[in-house]
Amino acid sequence: MCLQVFIERGILMPPGVRCCKRHLERDRFRDTSLIDITATHKEAVVTPGDVANLLQELRATIAKYKAPLNFDEGSRLKDKDYYNLTG
């Protein structure tokens, strides 16, 4: 959840932050709840370990999603999709 807020809103949330279940859907913030989150401070103190953990979480999240265009290996796109992209 904290990573979702950072990616979608650019807000760092402190470890251990909690919220009501009504704001969540499948362990993610609902869009309406995400909009309501605001930063209370313009600056935050983070440790090198905090930054390393954030980067590791980002890498793990990115690794879950493969880009549809990958010219080094087989793609999930069909010939028609390539035609639509390139004309």
Rosetta blueprint (number, residue, H / E / L):
1 M L
2 C H
3 L H
4 Q H
5 V H
6 F H
7 I H
8 E H
9 R H
10 G L
11 I L
12 L L
13 M L
14 P L
15 P L
16 G L
17 V L
18 R L
19 C L
20 C L
21 K H
22 R H
23 H H
24 L E
25 E E
26 R L
27 D L
28 R E
29 F E
30 R L
31 D H
32 T H
33 S H
34 L H
35 I H
36 D H
37 I L
38 T L
39 A L
40 T L
41 H L
42 K L
43 E L
44 A L
45 V L
46 V L
47 T L
48 P H
49 G H
50 D H
51 V H
52 A H
53 N H
54 L H
55 L H
56 Q H
57 E H
58 L H
59 R H
60 A H
61 T H
62 I H
63 A H
64 K H
65 Y L
66 K L
67 A L
68 P L
69 L L
70 N L
71 F L
72 D L
73 E L
74 G L
75 S L
76 R L
77 L L
78 K L
79 D H
80 K H
81 D H
82 Y H
83 Y H
84 N H
85 L H
86 T H
87 G L
